[in-house]
Amino acid sequence: MTDTIQREAAPSEAAYQSERPWGRFDQYTLNEVSTVKIITVEPGARLSLQRHEHRGEFWQVLDGPMDIQVDDRRWTAEHDERIWVPRGATHRMGNPTAQVARILEIAYGTFDEDDIERLEDDYSR
């Protein structure tokens, strides 16, 4: 049995996909400081345009599509698309659909909600 390694643009050397006789698994972290969330975005809503000094984020779209911005790049990400948001990058996600959408987020590094620098915010925070 051999592993098929497909490295993500995440800081972890442990991020890979491993083939097994029964299927496969995707491993995103191994013994690293990380925080895992599932972010649910209501129809027509979006998060603030923000950046973080102390963490990078890996996103995988669970329900899509989702509107994504990372620095100057903007696109619509589809179901299962993987996105890397480097530490310090300006980023935002939004739900352009009429259904709830979700993203799996793995934050690499020290996690603190106070590390959010909001550049634009639809909710005046």
C-alpha positions in Angstrom: 0.0 0.0 0.0 1.5 3.3 -1.0 0.5 6.9 -0.1 -0.4 9.4 -2.9 0.8 12.7 -1.5 -1.0 15.8 -2.7 0.5 18.7 -0.8 -1.7 21.7 -0.1 -0.3 25.2 0.1 -0.6 24.9 3.9 2.4 25.2 6.2 2.0 21.7 7.4 4.2 19.0 5.8 1.6 16.6 7.2 -1.1 17.7 4.8 -1.6 14.9 2.4 -4.1 12.3 0.9 -3.5 8.7 1.6 -5.0 5.9 -0.5 -6.3 2.8 1.2 -7.9 -0.4 0.0 -11.3 0.9 1.3 -10.9 4.4 -0.1 -8.7 7.3 1.2 -8.3 9.9 3.9 -7.2 13.5 3.8 -4.9 14.5 6.7 -4.6 18.2 7.4 -2.6 18.4 10.6 -0.3 16.2 12.7 0.7 17.3 16.1 0.5 21.0 15.2 -1.1 24.0 17.0 -4.4 24.4 15.1 -8.0 25.3 15.6 -10.8 23.6 13.5 -14.2 25.2 12.8 -17.1 24.7 10.5 -18.3 28.2 9.4 -21.9 28.5 8.4 -22.8 31.5 6.2 -26.5 32.4 5.8 -27.9 33.1 2.3 -26.7 36.4 0.9 -24.4 37.1 3.9 -20.7 37.5 4.0 -17.9 37.8 6.6 -15.9 40.9 7.1 -12.9 41.7 4.9 -10.1 40.9 7.4 -6.6 39.7 8.0 -4.8 37.9 10.9 -1.3 38.5 12.1 -0.9 35.3 14.0 -2.5 32.5 11.9 -3.0 31.2 8.4 -6.2 29.5 7.4 -7.0 26.5 5.3 -10.6 26.3 4.0 -12.5 23.5 2.3 -15.9 24.3 0.9 -18.4 21.9 2.3 -21.5 23.4 0.6 -21.0 25.7 -2.3 -20.7 27.8 -4.1 -19.0 30.4 -1.9 -17.6 33.8 -3.0 -14.0 34.0 -2.0 -11.5 36.8 -1.8 -7.8 36.3 -0.9 -5.8 39.5 -1.3 -6.5 40.7 -4.9 -7.9 37.4 -6.2 -11.7 37.0 -6.2 -13.6 33.9 -7.4 -16.5 31.6 -6.7 -15.3 28.4 -5.0 -17.3 25.2 -5.6 -18.0 22.2 -3.3 -14.8 20.5 -2.1 -12.5 23.3 -3.3 -9.5 23.9 -1.1 -8.2 27.4 -0.3 -5.1 28.6 1.5 -5.2 32.0 3.2 -1.6 32.9 4.3 -1.0 34.7 7.5 -1.5 38.4 6.9 -3.5 38.0 3.7 -6.7 40.0 3.3 -9.6 37.6 2.9 -13.4 37.2 2.9 -16.0 34.6 2.2 -19.6 35.1 1.3 -22.7 33.1 0.4 -24.3 34.1 -2.9 -26.9 31.4 -2.8 -30.4 31.0 -1.3 -29.3 28.1 0.9 -27.0 28.0 3.9 -23.4 27.3 3.0 -20.5 25.9 5.1 -16.7 25.9 5.0 -14.4 23.8 7.1 -11.6 26.1 8.5 -8.4 24.9 10.0 -6.4 27.8 11.5 -2.7 27.2 11.8 -0.9 29.0 14.6 -2.1 30.7 17.8 -5.8 31.3 17.6 -7.4 34.3 19.1 -10.6 36.1 17.9 -8.9 39.4 18.9 -6.4 38.7 16.1 -9.1 39.8 13.5 -8.3 43.1 11.9 -11.5 44.1 10.1 -11.0 46.3 7.0 -14.6 46.3 5.9 -17.7 44.9 7.8 -21.3 44.8 6.8 -22.3 44.7 10.5 -20.4 47.8 11.7 -18.2 45.9 14.2 
